[in-house]
């Protein structure tokens, strides 16, 4: 098995978030379906990074970034503490930081 399926899944989730995220933070905070969809995709991203780390430690050590580590941590927060999710932080993450994550993964897909 190669790391590509995990990377492709991560990229797919990033692109899904970007495609259906409301343009306005106020709308996002009122739209529970968008929140659920975004949080589910963020969980998927973190899970795939976790599997990548566990199954391909050499690849992980060579290519991982701090954003990848944070994605795993966010997955754990979403999975185990849903009531504690701060939508202000999620909004900043998906509107400001997600593109950097997309770029770091896209460059590795062959």
C-alpha positions as CSV (number, residue, x, y, z in Angstrom):
1,X,0.0,0.0,0.0
2,X,1.1,3.5,-0.8
3,X,0.4,6.8,1.1
4,X,-1.4,8.2,-2.0
5,X,-4.9,7.0,-1.1
6,X,-4.7,8.8,2.3
7,X,-3.4,12.0,0.6
8,X,-6.2,11.8,-2.1
9,X,-8.8,11.4,0.6
10,X,-7.4,14.4,2.5
11,X,-7.4,16.5,-0.6
12,X,-11.0,15.4,-1.4
13,X,-12.2,16.5,2.0
14,X,-10.4,19.9,1.8
15,X,-12.0,20.5,-1.6
16,X,-15.4,19.5,-0.3
17,X,-15.1,21.9,2.6
18,X,-14.1,24.7,0.2
19,X,-16.9,23.9,-2.2
20,X,-19.8,24.1,0.3
21,X,-18.6,26.5,3.0
22,X,-20.9,29.5,3.2
23,X,-19.2,32.7,2.1
24,X,-20.2,34.5,5.3
25,X,-19.2,33.5,8.9
26,X,-22.6,34.6,10.2
27,X,-24.4,32.2,7.9
28,X,-22.0,29.4,8.8
29,X,-22.8,29.9,12.5
30,X,-26.5,29.6,11.9
31,X,-26.4,26.7,9.4
32,X,-26.1,23.5,11.5
33,X,-25.9,21.4,8.3
34,X,-22.8,23.3,7.1
35,X,-21.3,23.0,10.5
36,X,-21.9,19.3,10.6
37,X,-20.5,18.8,7.1
38,X,-17.4,20.8,7.8
39,X,-16.7,19.1,11.1
40,X,-17.2,15.7,9.6
41,X,-14.7,16.5,6.8
42,X,-12.2,17.9,9.3
43,X,-12.5,14.6,11.3
44,X,-11.9,12.7,8.1
45,X,-8.8,14.8,7.3
46,X,-7.4,14.2,10.8
47,X,-8.2,10.5,10.6
48,X,-6.4,10.1,7.3
49,X,-3.3,12.0,8.6
50,X,-3.4,9.7,11.6
51,X,-3.4,6.6,9.4
52,X,-0.7,8.1,7.3
53,X,1.4,8.6,10.4
54,X,0.8,5.1,11.7
55,X,1.2,3.2,8.4
56,X,4.0,5.2,6.8
57,X,6.2,6.6,9.6
58,X,9.2,7.3,7.2
59,X,6.9,9.2,4.8
60,X,5.4,11.0,7.8
61,X,8.8,12.0,9.2
62,X,9.9,13.3,5.9
63,X,6.8,15.3,4.8
64,X,4.6,16.0,7.8
65,X,4.0,19.6,8.9
66,X,2.7,21.2,12.0
67,X,-0.6,21.6,10.3
68,X,-0.8,17.8,9.8
69,X,-0.2,17.3,13.5
70,X,-2.8,19.9,14.4
71,X,-5.3,18.2,12.1
72,X,-5.0,15.0,14.1
73,X,-5.5,16.9,17.3
74,X,-8.6,18.6,15.9
75,X,-10.0,15.3,14.8
76,X,-9.7,14.1,18.4
77,X,-11.3,17.2,19.8
78,X,-14.2,17.0,17.3
79,X,-14.6,13.2,17.9
80,X,-14.6,13.4,21.7
81,X,-15.7,16.9,22.6
82,X,-18.3,18.0,20.1
83,X,-20.1,20.3,22.6
84,X,-16.8,22.1,23.2
85,X,-16.2,23.1,19.5
86,X,-15.5,26.8,19.0
87,X,-17.0,27.8,15.7
88,X,-14.9,31.0,15.7
89,X,-11.8,28.9,15.6
90,X,-13.2,26.5,13.0
91,X,-14.2,29.4,10.7
92,X,-10.6,30.8,10.8
93,X,-9.2,27.4,10.2
94,X,-11.3,26.7,7.1
95,X,-11.1,30.2,5.6
96,X,-7.4,31.0,6.4
97,X,-5.5,27.8,7.1
98,X,-7.1,25.2,4.9
99,X,-5.5,26.4,1.7
100,X,-2.0,25.9,3.2
101,X,-2.9,22.3,4.1
102,X,-4.3,21.7,0.6
103,X,-1.0,22.9,-0.9
104,X,1.2,20.8,1.3
105,X,-0.8,17.6,0.4
106,X,-1.3,18.4,-3.3
107,X,2.4,18.7,-4.0
108,X,2.9,15.1,-2.7
109,X,0.2,13.4,-4.8
110,X,1.8,11.6,-7.7
